[in-house]
Amino acid sequence: MDTFFDLINIVTNFFSIFSKEVTEEKIEKNIGTLQKNDWFRELLANEPYHQFIHHNTDVRYEIGRLNTKKVEKNPSNPRFQKAIKRAILKAEE
């Protein structure tokens, strides 16, 4: 049984290498780029949402998970808006 758990641990560690690393710099860079959009500025104008974007770790993590290069290329992509709004709604619960 221990061998089974060791195998799962090895596989998990292997795939964690390929997971996206989220840093404060990446989060702040994505926020700066997203501020070019009306929909994101509207979120920031809403005080509770502003608090979530700047202080909630789950919402900030979701913003940091966004592909920075794709955000810079097309910050108005509706997928970004959907992901951030979903994270905010989840944080409100």
All heavy atoms as an XYZ file, in Angstrom:
787
protein
N       0.821     -1.188      0.000
C       0.000      0.000      0.000
C       0.869      1.257      0.000
O       0.551      2.226     -0.650
C      -0.939     -0.018      1.210
C      -2.003      1.013      1.125
S      -3.108      0.647     -0.245
C      -4.481      1.591      0.214
N       1.974      1.216      0.752
C       2.883      2.365      0.779
C       3.481      2.615     -0.590
O       3.711      3.765     -0.974
C       4.000      2.145      1.796
C       3.497      2.259      3.229
O       2.485      2.964      3.423
O       4.109      1.653      4.121
N       3.721      1.558     -1.334
C       4.267      1.697     -2.678
C       3.296      2.458     -3.567
O       3.705      3.292     -4.376
C       4.566      0.316     -3.286
O       5.387     -0.412     -2.388
C       5.249      0.450     -4.624
N       2.017      2.184     -3.404
C       0.990      2.870     -4.182
C       1.017      4.371     -3.886
O       1.005      5.193     -4.804
C      -0.385      2.279     -3.869
C      -1.511      2.993     -4.569
C      -1.706      2.848     -5.933
C      -2.370      3.818     -3.858
C      -2.736      3.507     -6.585
C      -3.399      4.474     -4.492
C      -3.586      4.312     -5.866
N       1.099      4.740     -2.626
C       1.140      6.156     -2.259
C       2.436      6.817     -2.710
O       2.444      7.981     -3.094
C       0.924      6.340     -0.756
C      -0.481      6.051     -0.321
C      -0.746      5.041      0.582
C      -1.544      6.772     -0.838
C      -2.041      4.768      0.975
C      -2.843      6.511     -0.453
C      -3.102      5.500      0.448
N       3.525      6.068     -2.661
C       4.791      6.597     -3.169
C       4.693      6.879     -4.662
O       5.192      7.894     -5.145
C       5.940      5.621     -2.903
C       6.295      5.513     -1.428
O       5.960      6.461     -0.678
O       6.890      4.494     -1.043
N       4.064      5.986     -5.389
C       3.879      6.166     -6.830
C       3.020      7.389     -7.121
O       3.350      8.199     -7.996
C       3.251      4.918     -7.451
C       3.016      4.969     -8.951
C       4.329      5.108     -9.699
C       2.269      3.723     -9.398
N       1.959      7.563     -6.372
C       1.093      8.736     -6.549
C       1.876     10.007     -6.232
O       1.764     11.009     -6.946
C      -0.171      8.623     -5.674
C      -1.090      7.554     -6.250
C      -0.896      9.957     -5.587
C      -2.332      7.304     -5.468
N       2.681      9.986     -5.203
C       3.494     11.142     -4.834
C       4.488     11.485     -5.934
O       4.670     12.660     -6.274
C       4.226     10.864     -3.519
C       4.857     12.101     -2.956
O       4.451     13.216     -3.263
N       5.863     11.909     -2.121
N       5.107     10.503     -6.532
C       6.060     10.733     -7.623
C       5.355     11.344     -8.821
O       5.841     12.302     -9.430
C       6.773      9.416     -8.000
C       7.718      8.991     -6.876
C       7.536      9.563     -9.317
C       8.265      7.581     -7.019
N       4.197     10.804     -9.177
C       3.439     11.326    -10.322
C       2.983     12.751    -10.056
O       3.086     13.621    -10.927
C       2.234     10.405    -10.637
C       1.317     11.035    -11.665
C       2.721      9.046    -11.113
N       2.518     13.030     -8.857
C       2.077     14.377     -8.503
C       3.237     15.364     -8.583
O       3.084     16.462     -9.134
C       1.485     14.387     -7.084
O       0.423     13.445     -7.021
C       0.962     15.759     -6.722
N       4.376     14.989     -8.070
C       5.551     15.859     -8.141
C       5.986     16.099     -9.576
O       6.395     17.203     -9.929
C       6.711     15.274     -7.335
C       6.484     15.344     -5.848
O       5.709     16.161     -5.378
N       7.140     14.469     -5.111
N       5.888     15.084    -10.407
C       6.267     15.219    -11.812
C       5.379     16.243    -12.510
O       5.861     17.125    -13.214
C       6.176     13.866    -12.528
C       6.455     13.942    -13.993
C       7.751     14.094    -14.456
C       5.420     13.876    -14.908
C       8.014     14.170    -15.813
C       5.666     13.946    -16.263
C       6.976     14.093    -16.718
N       4.072     16.143    -12.305
C       3.156     17.066    -12.970
C       3.172     18.459    -12.362
O       2.823     19.432    -13.029
C       1.729     16.507    -12.995
C       1.560     15.424    -14.015
C       1.392     14.114    -13.621
C       1.601     15.708    -15.367
C       1.245     13.107    -14.556
C       1.462     14.714    -16.310
C       1.292     13.405    -15.902
N       3.581     18.582    -11.125
C       3.655     19.917    -10.520
C       4.742     20.756    -11.179
O       4.695     21.980    -11.133
C       3.878     19.816     -9.019
O       5.170     19.321     -8.743
N       5.710     20.111    -11.807
C       6.758     20.831    -12.534
C       6.147     21.646    -13.663
O       6.579     22.748    -13.967
C       7.809     19.843    -13.089
C       8.550     19.178    -11.943
C       8.775     20.530    -14.042
C       9.436     18.013    -12.374
N       5.100     21.115    -14.282
C       4.479     21.762    -15.424
C       3.353     22.718    -15.044
O       2.758     23.344    -15.910
C       3.945     20.716    -16.405
C       5.026     19.820    -16.930
C       5.127     18.506    -16.503
C       5.956     20.305    -17.825
C       6.128     17.688    -16.988
C       6.967     19.500    -18.312
C       7.055     18.181    -17.890
N       3.039     22.807    -13.773
C       1.967     23.711    -13.352
C       2.445     25.154    -13.453
O       3.631     25.443    -13.397
C       1.511     23.397    -11.934
O       2.533     23.694    -11.026
N       1.491     26.050    -13.588
C       1.816     27.465    -13.721
C       2.185     28.044    -12.358
O       1.463     27.879    -11.384
C       0.624     28.231    -14.277
C       0.277     27.857    -15.687
C      -0.875     28.692    -16.172
C      -1.212     28.328    -17.596
N      -2.294     29.128    -18.123
N       3.305     28.712    -12.321
C       3.732     29.370    -11.100
C       3.123     30.767    -11.074
O       3.217     31.516    -12.041
C       5.251     29.469    -11.055
C       5.764     30.078     -9.785
C       7.277     30.155     -9.762
O       7.911     29.507    -10.590
O       7.788     30.895     -8.916
N       2.492     31.103     -9.984
C       1.852     32.403     -9.844
C       2.668     33.223     -8.858
O       2.857     32.827     -7.717
C       0.397     32.250     -9.349
C      -0.229     33.608     -9.121
C      -0.426     31.450    -10.347
N       3.151     34.367     -9.324
C       3.928     35.259     -8.468
C       3.202     36.599     -8.359
O       2.333     36.920     -9.177
C       5.332     35.501     -9.054
O       5.187     36.155    -10.322
C       6.104     34.197     -9.226
N       3.578     37.367     -7.345
C       2.989     38.702     -7.178
C       3.296     39.578     -8.385
O       2.458     40.377     -8.797
C       3.501     39.363     -5.899
C       2.779     38.938     -4.651
C       1.296     39.281     -4.669
O       0.924     40.419     -5.004
O       0.505     38.384     -4.341
N       4.494     39.424     -8.953
C       4.845     40.234    -10.128
C       3.923     39.926    -11.294
O       3.470     40.830    -12.002
C       6.304     39.978    -10.534
C       7.321     40.507     -9.557
C       8.151     39.381     -8.954
O       8.142     38.263     -9.492
O       8.796     39.638     -7.938
N       3.628     38.634    -11.484
C       2.740     38.235    -12.585
C       1.320     38.757    -12.342
O       0.663     39.234    -13.260
C       2.750     36.717    -12.727
C       2.024     36.227    -13.946
C       2.238     34.744    -14.139
C       1.489     34.321    -15.380
N       1.599     32.890    -15.633
N       0.864     38.675    -11.107
C      -0.468     39.169    -10.770
C      -0.555     40.666    -11.057
O      -1.483     41.128    -11.719
C      -0.811     38.874     -9.295
C      -0.934     37.366     -9.067
C      -2.098     39.584     -8.882
C      -0.966     36.963     -7.604
N       0.415     41.425    -10.568
C       0.407     42.879    -10.758
C       0.535     43.255    -12.229
O      -0.102     44.203    -12.691
C       1.511     43.536     -9.932
C       1.281     43.468     -8.433
C      -0.010     44.143     -7.989
O      -0.404     45.172     -8.574
O      -0.630     43.642     -7.046
N       1.339     42.512    -12.968
C       1.484     42.785    -14.400
C       0.165     42.539    -15.128
O      -0.253     43.350    -15.963
C       2.587     41.904    -14.990
C       2.916     42.219    -16.416
C       4.129     41.438    -16.874
C       4.519     41.866    -18.283
N       5.732     41.172    -18.731
N      -0.516     41.439    -14.800
C      -1.800     41.152    -15.426
C      -2.850     42.197    -15.047
O      -3.643     42.621    -15.887
C      -2.282     39.750    -15.065
C      -1.553     38.674    -15.827
O      -0.851     38.936    -16.807
N      -1.712     37.435    -15.396
N      -2.849     42.621    -13.794
C      -3.798     43.657    -13.362
C      -3.544     44.946    -14.144
O      -4.476     45.578    -14.634
C      -3.713     43.898    -11.844
C      -4.337     42.714    -11.099
C      -4.426     45.190    -11.450
C      -4.181     42.775     -9.589
N      -2.276     45.329    -14.274
C      -1.942     46.536    -15.029
C      -2.398     46.464    -16.475
O      -2.922     47.434    -17.028
N      -2.216     45.310    -17.100
C      -2.629     45.139    -18.487
C      -4.153     45.114    -18.593
O      -4.727     45.718    -19.505
C      -2.043     43.843    -19.071
O      -0.627     43.864    -18.927
C      -2.393     43.690    -20.535
N      -4.809     44.449    -17.665
C      -6.266     44.347    -17.706
C      -6.941     45.695    -17.461
O      -8.075     45.913    -17.892
C      -6.757     43.317    -16.684
C      -6.447     41.863    -17.029
C      -6.688     40.967    -15.826
C      -7.269     41.400    -18.223
N      -6.254     46.618    -16.800
C      -6.835     47.931    -16.531
C      -7.053     48.741    -17.809
O      -7.710     49.773    -17.770
C      -5.971     48.715    -15.547
C      -6.105     48.212    -14.136
C      -5.265     48.999    -13.146
O      -4.416     49.796    -13.523
N      -5.508     48.763    -11.876
N      -6.559     48.273    -18.924
C      -6.795     48.939    -20.200
C      -8.217     48.705    -20.703
O      -8.634     49.335    -21.659
C      -5.804     48.427    -21.251
C      -4.363     48.716    -20.913
C      -3.436     48.088    -21.929
C      -1.979     48.302    -21.526
N      -1.059     47.576    -22.417
N      -8.941     47.805    -20.048
C     -10.291     47.442    -20.480
C     -11.353     48.081    -19.607
O     -11.206     48.141    -18.387
C     -10.471     45.919    -20.424
C      -9.588     45.221    -21.406
O      -9.783     45.354    -22.597
N      -8.598     44.503    -20.908
N     -12.430     48.509    -20.249
C     -13.544     49.114    -19.520
C     -14.138     48.150    -18.506
O     -14.438     48.537    -17.373
C     -14.631     49.575    -20.493
C     -14.183     50.752    -21.337
O     -13.281     51.495    -20.897
O     -14.731     50.933    -22.443
N     -14.314     46.884    -18.901
C     -14.965     45.928    -17.997
C     -14.148     45.733    -16.726
O     -14.711     45.595    -15.646
C     -15.235     44.589    -18.688
C     -14.008     43.825    -19.102
C     -13.399     43.838    -20.316
C     -13.239     42.931    -18.284
N     -12.295     43.012    -20.313
C     -12.177     42.439    -19.078
C     -13.332     42.499    -16.959
C     -11.233     41.539    -18.607
C     -12.389     41.600    -16.490
C     -11.346     41.131    -17.309
N     -12.819     45.757    -16.820
C     -11.977     45.572    -15.636
C     -11.989     46.832    -14.767
O     -12.038     46.750    -13.538
C     -10.551     45.194    -16.036
C      -9.732     44.693    -14.876
C      -9.916     43.412    -14.380
C      -8.791     45.495    -14.267
C      -9.169     42.946    -13.303
C      -8.032     45.042    -13.198
C      -8.238     43.760    -12.713
N     -11.978     47.985    -15.411
C     -12.054     49.247    -14.645
C     -13.395     49.349    -13.924
O     -13.467     49.871    -12.814
C     -11.826     50.439    -15.565
C     -10.371     50.601    -15.981
C     -10.105     51.940    -16.634
N     -10.923     52.195    -17.800
C     -10.582     51.895    -19.053
N      -9.420     51.325    -19.304
N     -11.384     52.178    -20.054
N     -14.457     48.820    -14.534
C     -15.764     48.811    -13.870
C     -15.734     47.906    -12.637
O     -16.341     48.231    -11.612
C     -16.851     48.360    -14.838
C     -17.185     49.386    -15.904
C     -18.143     48.853    -16.957
O     -18.691     47.738    -16.771
O     -18.337     49.546    -17.971
N     -15.045     46.776    -12.748
C     -14.899     45.901    -11.573
C     -14.157     46.619    -10.461
O     -14.536     46.541     -9.292
C     -14.147     44.618    -11.943
C     -14.879     43.572    -12.775
C     -13.947     42.405    -13.087
C     -16.121     43.079    -12.075
N     -13.097     47.325    -10.826
C     -12.320     48.046     -9.823
C     -13.105     49.208     -9.217
O     -12.869     49.580     -8.068
C     -11.013     48.562    -10.426
C      -9.964     47.505    -10.741
C      -8.786     48.117    -11.469
C      -9.508     46.796     -9.476
N     -14.029     49.785     -9.977
C     -14.841     50.890     -9.465
C     -15.847     50.401     -8.421
O     -16.283     51.173     -7.567
C     -15.561     51.582    -10.617
N     -16.211     49.131     -8.477
C     -17.119     48.532     -7.509
C     -16.287     48.177     -6.273
O     -15.416     47.307     -6.331
C     -17.758     47.287     -8.124
C     -18.763     46.633     -7.224
O     -18.660     46.689     -6.007
N     -19.734     45.985     -7.830
N     -16.527     48.843     -5.159
C     -15.671     48.707     -3.969
C     -15.506     47.270     -3.479
O     -14.373     46.845     -3.222
C     -16.177     49.608     -2.834
C     -15.277     49.617     -1.616
C     -13.843     50.039     -1.918
O     -13.631     50.879     -2.813
O     -12.918     49.517     -1.266
N     -16.572     46.475     -3.343
C     -16.347     45.086     -2.897
C     -15.466     44.299     -3.878
O     -14.597     43.538     -3.462
C     -17.746     44.486     -2.824
C     -18.662     45.646     -2.697
C     -18.007     46.775     -3.428
N     -15.683     44.483     -5.169
C     -14.875     43.782     -6.174
C     -13.434     44.278     -6.131
O     -12.503     43.501     -6.285
C     -15.445     43.956     -7.567
C     -16.776     43.268     -7.797
C     -17.501     43.501     -8.948
C     -17.315     42.391     -6.869
C     -18.718     42.877     -9.171
C     -18.529     41.763     -7.076
C     -19.225     42.007     -8.235
O     -20.422     41.390     -8.458
N     -13.273     45.571     -5.915
C     -11.934     46.150     -5.795
C     -11.175     45.470     -4.650
O      -9.996     45.126     -4.796
C     -12.050     47.660     -5.559
C     -10.746     48.348     -5.391
N     -10.033     48.840     -6.449
C     -10.012     48.612     -4.279
C      -8.916     49.383     -5.998
N      -8.882     49.259     -4.677
N     -11.863     45.284     -3.537
C     -11.250     44.622     -2.381
C     -10.859     43.186     -2.717
O      -9.773     42.733     -2.338
C     -12.198     44.659     -1.171
C     -12.425     46.040     -0.614
C     -11.143     46.668     -0.103
O     -10.304     46.007      0.502
N     -10.976     47.951     -0.381
N     -11.746     42.469     -3.416
C     -11.436     41.089     -3.804
C     -10.215     41.047     -4.717
O      -9.328     40.215     -4.545
C     -12.618     40.427     -4.517
C     -13.729     40.003     -3.600
C     -15.026     40.418     -3.830
C     -13.486     39.182     -2.511
C     -16.056     40.019     -3.001
C     -14.507     38.781     -1.677
C     -15.797     39.209     -1.915
N     -10.167     41.933     -5.700
C      -9.073     41.927     -6.674
C      -7.739     42.231     -6.003
O      -6.720     41.640     -6.337
C      -9.370     42.913     -7.825
C     -10.518     42.372     -8.679
C      -8.133     43.164     -8.680
C     -11.089     43.364     -9.676
N      -7.745     43.116     -5.036
C      -6.484     43.519     -4.414
C      -6.126     42.753     -3.143
O      -4.962     42.789     -2.725
C      -6.484     45.021     -4.137
C      -6.324     45.828     -5.386
N      -5.132     45.900     -6.071
C      -7.215     46.558     -6.095
C      -5.290     46.657     -7.145
N      -6.539     47.066     -7.178
N      -7.094     42.041     -2.528
C      -6.795     41.419     -1.240
C      -7.164     39.946     -1.128
O      -6.642     39.266     -0.245
C      -7.477     42.191     -0.102
C      -7.055     43.621     -0.038
N      -5.791     44.008      0.350
C      -7.723     44.757     -0.345
C      -5.702     45.324      0.280
N      -6.859     45.805     -0.136
N      -8.042     39.440     -1.965
C      -8.462     38.041     -1.859
C      -7.454     37.146     -2.585
O      -7.214     37.309     -3.780
C      -9.863     37.871     -2.452
C     -10.371     36.459     -2.269
O      -9.953     35.556     -2.969
N     -11.275     36.289     -1.315
N      -6.887     36.203     -1.861
C      -5.834     35.366     -2.444
C      -6.344     34.495     -3.590
O      -5.615     34.277     -4.556
C      -5.183     34.471     -1.373
O      -6.190     33.710     -0.718
C      -4.428     35.307     -0.362
N      -7.579     34.017     -3.503
C      -8.115     33.169     -4.571
C      -8.325     33.962     -5.858
O      -8.004     33.483     -6.951
C      -9.431     32.513     -4.144
C      -9.228     31.536     -2.999
O      -8.130     30.950     -2.902
O     -10.167     31.363     -2.206
N      -8.862     35.166     -5.745
C      -9.085     36.007     -6.926
C      -7.737     36.419     -7.518
O      -7.538     36.359     -8.743
C      -9.942     37.244     -6.572
C     -10.050     38.187     -7.757
C     -11.325     36.815     -6.100
N      -6.815     36.798     -6.674
C      -5.484     37.188     -7.156
C      -4.768     36.010     -7.812
O      -4.088     36.166     -8.821
C      -4.652     37.769     -6.020
C      -5.204     39.119     -5.546
C      -4.377     39.732     -4.452
N      -3.022     40.048     -4.850
C      -2.654     41.096     -5.581
N      -3.577     41.930     -6.017
N      -1.394     41.312     -5.876
N      -4.935     34.824     -7.263
C      -4.338     33.634     -7.860
C      -4.896     33.410     -9.265
O      -4.153     33.108    -10.197
C      -4.591     32.413     -6.972
C      -4.045     31.133     -7.554
C      -2.691     30.826     -7.433
C      -4.866     30.244     -8.223
C      -2.177     29.668     -7.964
C      -4.360     29.078     -8.762
C      -3.013     28.794     -8.628
O      -2.505     27.632     -9.173
N      -6.208     33.568     -9.401
C      -6.842     33.380    -10.714
C      -6.316     34.404    -11.719
O      -6.072     34.074    -12.879
C      -8.364     33.484    -10.589
C      -9.111     33.028    -11.812
C      -8.896     31.556    -12.130
O      -8.816     30.732    -11.209
O      -8.807     31.228    -13.343
N      -6.140     35.635    -11.294
C      -5.585     36.668    -12.177
C      -4.152     36.299    -12.563
O      -3.754     36.444    -13.718
C      -5.639     38.055    -11.507
C      -7.090     38.511    -11.369
C      -4.833     39.078    -12.299
C      -7.298     39.741    -10.512
N      -3.389     35.790    -11.633
C      -2.012     35.398    -11.909
C      -1.895     34.173    -12.794
O      -0.904     34.004    -13.503
N      -2.911     33.317    -12.766
C      -2.898     32.119    -13.604
C      -3.097     32.444    -15.074
O      -2.747     31.636    -15.933
C      -4.014     31.163    -13.177
C      -3.681     30.343    -11.976
C      -4.689     29.241    -11.746
N      -4.818     28.416    -12.933
C      -5.975     27.911    -13.380
N      -7.091     28.155    -12.738
N      -6.016     27.165    -14.446
N      -3.664     33.600    -15.368
C      -3.880     33.963    -16.766
C      -2.543     34.050    -17.484
O      -1.559     34.529    -16.934
C      -4.612     35.311    -16.858
C      -5.989     35.391    -16.217
C      -6.502     36.821    -16.306
C      -6.960     34.437    -16.871
N      -2.522     33.605    -18.717
C      -1.306     33.639    -19.519
C      -0.950     35.096    -19.809
O      -1.658     35.786    -20.533
C      -1.531     32.862    -20.811
C      -0.291     32.728    -21.644
O       0.471     33.677    -21.800
N      -0.105     31.553    -22.203
N       0.139     35.563    -19.244
C       0.532     36.973    -19.343
C       0.715     37.412    -20.789
O       0.290     38.509    -21.163
C       1.821     37.223    -18.537
O       1.585     36.806    -17.186
C       2.205     38.679    -18.546
N       1.312     36.568    -21.603
C       1.524     36.929    -23.010
C       0.194     37.091    -23.741
O       0.026     38.002    -24.542
C       2.387     35.885    -23.704
C       3.827     35.902    -23.235
C       4.659     34.878    -23.947
C       6.086     34.895    -23.401
N       6.925     33.887    -24.013
N      -0.758     36.210    -23.445
C      -2.070     36.321    -24.086
C      -2.832     37.533    -23.567
O      -3.554     38.176    -24.314
C      -2.881     35.047    -23.867
C      -2.356     33.872    -24.662
C      -3.215     32.647    -24.478
C      -2.672     31.488    -25.291
N      -3.490     30.279    -25.143
N      -2.669     37.846    -22.288
C      -3.317     39.032    -21.721
C      -2.757     40.284    -22.392
O      -3.515     41.188    -22.762
C      -3.138     39.100    -20.183
C      -3.613     40.430    -19.632
C      -3.882     37.963    -19.517
N      -1.450     40.334    -22.580
C      -0.834     41.495    -23.230
C      -1.263     41.602    -24.692
O      -1.471     42.699    -25.198
C       0.688     41.407    -23.137
C       1.216     41.639    -21.744
C       2.708     41.409    -21.633
O       3.307     40.787    -22.547
O       3.279     41.842    -20.624
N      -1.414     40.467    -25.346
C      -1.780     40.459    -26.763
C      -3.242     40.859    -26.972
O      -3.558     41.613    -27.878
C      -1.529     39.073    -27.354
C      -1.739     38.974    -28.840
C      -1.365     37.604    -29.347
C      -1.575     37.533    -30.856
N      -1.222     36.194    -31.366
N      -4.138     40.344    -26.127
C      -5.565     40.612    -26.283
C      -6.221     40.715    -24.906
O      -6.903     39.793    -24.473
C      -6.219     39.501    -27.120
C      -7.683     39.755    -27.375
O      -8.192     40.842    -27.164
N      -8.378     38.730    -27.822
N      -6.028     41.838    -24.215
C      -6.569     41.950    -22.849
C      -8.095     41.978    -22.794
O      -8.666     41.802    -21.732
C      -5.977     43.260    -22.336
C      -5.593     44.014    -23.540
C      -5.283     43.015    -24.608
N      -8.760     42.178    -23.921
C     -10.224     42.222    -23.908
C     -10.856     40.856    -24.171
O     -12.068     40.767    -24.352
C     -10.720     43.232    -24.947
O     -10.297     42.837    -26.244
N     -10.055     39.800    -24.150
C     -10.569     38.453    -24.383
C     -11.652     38.137    -23.347
O     -11.423     38.246    -22.141
C      -9.425     37.444    -24.274
C      -9.828     36.050    -24.671
O     -10.963     35.638    -24.518
N      -8.868     35.297    -25.176
N     -12.847     37.739    -23.809
C     -13.944     37.454    -22.866
C     -13.634     36.319    -21.893
O     -14.215     36.260    -20.816
C     -15.118     37.079    -23.765
C     -14.709     37.336    -25.157
C     -13.262     37.608    -25.197
N     -12.704     35.446    -22.241
C     -12.340     34.346    -21.335
C     -11.706     34.886    -20.059
O     -11.914     34.336    -18.976
C     -11.388     33.386    -22.033
C     -12.065     32.608    -23.149
C     -11.105     31.740    -23.905
N     -10.506     30.755    -23.016
C      -9.421     30.058    -23.312
N      -8.817     30.252    -24.466
N      -8.931     29.196    -22.459
N     -10.930     35.960    -20.179
C     -10.308     36.558    -18.998
C     -11.378     37.152    -18.087
O     -11.352     36.978    -16.873
C      -9.296     37.633    -19.388
C      -8.197     37.140    -20.296
C      -7.689     37.962    -21.275
C      -7.672     35.870    -20.177
C      -6.676     37.529    -22.105
C      -6.662     35.415    -21.004
C      -6.159     36.253    -21.973
N     -12.320     37.856    -18.696
C     -13.406     38.462    -17.937
C     -14.213     37.373    -17.216
O     -14.517     37.507    -16.030
C     -14.313     39.270    -18.870
C     -15.445     39.963    -18.174
C     -16.271     40.821    -19.135
O     -16.016     40.865    -20.329
N     -17.254     41.484    -18.603
N     -14.516     36.302    -17.920
C     -15.297     35.213    -17.338
C     -14.556     34.571    -16.162
O     -15.144     34.317    -15.108
C     -15.595     34.174    -18.414
C     -16.478     33.056    -17.966
C     -16.764     32.103    -19.126
C     -17.622     30.945    -18.673
N     -17.870     29.993    -19.763
N     -13.260     34.336    -16.321
C     -12.473     33.692    -15.264
C     -12.406     34.568    -14.010
O     -12.549     34.067    -12.887
C     -11.066     33.386    -15.770
N     -12.192     35.854    -14.209
C     -12.075     36.760    -13.059
C     -13.421     36.928    -12.367
O     -13.508     36.879    -11.137
C     -11.492     38.113    -13.497
C     -10.044     37.912    -13.961
C     -11.564     39.136    -12.368
C      -9.442     39.112    -14.649
N     -14.482     37.103    -13.135
C     -15.808     37.251    -12.520
C     -16.211     35.980    -11.781
O     -16.799     36.045    -10.708
C     -16.842     37.616    -13.574
C     -16.741     39.063    -14.006
C     -17.867     39.449    -14.919
C     -17.802     40.929    -15.248
N     -18.899     41.344    -16.105
N     -15.875     34.827    -12.337
C     -16.192     33.558    -11.669
C     -15.444     33.464    -10.336
O     -16.014     33.053     -9.329
C     -15.834     32.388    -12.583
C     -16.180     31.041    -11.994
C     -15.881     29.871    -12.917
N     -14.668     30.058    -13.680
C     -14.578     29.908    -14.995
N     -15.638     29.590    -15.698
N     -13.428     30.086    -15.617
N     -14.181     33.882    -10.310
C     -13.401     33.849     -9.072
C     -13.978     34.807     -8.035
O     -14.039     34.492     -6.842
C     -11.950     34.196     -9.365
N     -14.418     35.990     -8.483
C     -15.018     36.955     -7.557
C     -16.315     36.420     -6.990
O     -16.566     36.501     -5.776
C     -15.234     38.316     -8.250
C     -13.878     38.990     -8.523
C     -16.118     39.234     -7.404
C     -13.963     40.231     -9.379
N     -17.161     35.856     -7.848
C     -18.437     35.304     -7.374
C     -18.206     34.169     -6.400
O     -18.922     34.039     -5.396
C     -19.291     34.858     -8.555
C     -19.822     35.975     -9.449
C     -20.545     35.406    -10.659
C     -20.740     36.901     -8.670
N     -17.215     33.344     -6.647
C     -16.891     32.249     -5.741
C     -16.391     32.809     -4.406
O     -16.727     32.266     -3.341
C     -15.843     31.342     -6.369
C     -15.584     30.093     -5.603
C     -14.628     29.177     -6.339
C     -14.373     27.924     -5.538
N     -13.427     27.037     -6.224
N     -15.621     33.872     -4.458
C     -15.100     34.481     -3.230
C     -16.219     35.132     -2.408
O     -16.116     35.218     -1.185
C     -14.023     35.510     -3.561
N     -17.274     35.580     -3.078
C     -18.395     36.209     -2.360
C     -19.185     35.208     -1.539
O     -19.833     35.587     -0.579
C     -19.347     36.885     -3.365
C     -18.841     38.171     -3.917
C     -19.846     38.818     -4.854
O     -20.472     38.108     -5.659
O     -20.012     40.040     -4.764
N     -19.151     33.958     -1.927
C     -19.953     32.929     -1.243
C     -19.493     32.671      0.161
O     -18.476     32.857      0.613
C     -19.921     31.625     -2.027
C     -20.599     31.736     -3.361
C     -20.474     30.452     -4.180
O     -19.684     29.565     -3.819
O     -21.173     30.354     -5.175
